[in-house]
Amino acid sequence: MRVASGEEHSFQSLRVPKMIPITPNIALDEKEIQEEFVRASGPGGQNVNKVATAVQLRFDVRHSSALPADVRARLLRLAGRRVNAEGVLLIEAKRFRTQEQNRADARARLIALIRQAAVPPKPRRKTKPARAAKERRRESKQRRSKIKTMRRGVLPD
């Protein structure tokens, strides 16, 4: 569309980075996610040999500016073997037959993993057994002890 005065607006300068909302406090920039389409293994006929429908999503957990330090540490622990030595999380999605469905699946799995890591664990409270529980334990031990002593039998003099 042309403006009547001859001015042209550049939409390049108006580009806002696409953000993926994770939690109210955390949002990922789409530039932090790298996706590569590869051929999927398994059944699918001739189509599987021609079309790259599987998605390999890579997300650099260690160098992500969107994640707070505590969330980053929990995410690295949660992801386990899916994170390589450089701290890059790899998610492979090949459940569906189309690129778009696999792409959406990979992103959904990444978002779910980050949301899970964003929840801080509940602190453990030290507790002591109640006095009644200690008594029950002692009584059951005494009962068991009596049963075993009665089984011994009488030793001859």
Residue pairs with C-beta under 8 A, 6 or more apart in sequence:
2 8
3 9
17 29
17 30
17 31
18 29
18 30
19 27
19 28
19 29
19 30
20 27
20 28
20 29
20 30
20 33
20 107
20 111
21 27
22 28
22 66
22 111
22 114
22 115
22 118
23 114
23 115
23 118
25 118
26 66
26 67
26 68
26 71
26 114
26 118
27 66
28 59
28 64
28 66
28 114
29 65
29 66
32 59
32 60
32 64
32 65
32 66
33 57
33 58
33 59
33 107
33 110
34 57
34 58
34 59
35 55
35 56
35 57
35 58
35 103
35 106
36 55
36 56
36 58
37 52
37 53
37 54
37 55
37 56
37 99
38 52
38 54
38 55
38 56
39 48
39 49
39 51
39 52
39 53
39 54
40 48
40 52
40 53
40 54
40 94
40 102
41 48
41 54
41 94
42 48
42 94
44 97
47 97
52 99
53 94
53 96
53 97
53 98
53 99
53 102
54 92
54 93
54 94
54 102
55 92
55 93
55 94
55 99
55 102
55 103
55 105
55 106
56 90
56 91
56 92
56 106
57 90
57 91
57 92
57 93
57 103
57 106
57 107
57 110
58 88
58 89
58 90
59 88
59 89
59 91
59 110
60 86
60 87
60 88
60 89
61 67
61 72
61 75
61 76
61 79
61 83
61 87
61 88
61 89
62 72
62 76
62 86
62 87
62 88
63 87
64 72
67 75
67 114
70 120
71 114
71 117
71 118
72 117
74 117
74 118
74 120
74 121
75 89
75 113
75 114
75 117
76 83
76 87
78 113
78 116
78 117
79 89
79 113
82 89
82 90
82 91
83 89
83 90
84 90
89 110
89 113
91 106
91 109
91 110
91 113
92 106
93 102
93 103
93 105
93 106
93 109
94 102
95 101
95 102
95 105
96 102
96 105
129 137
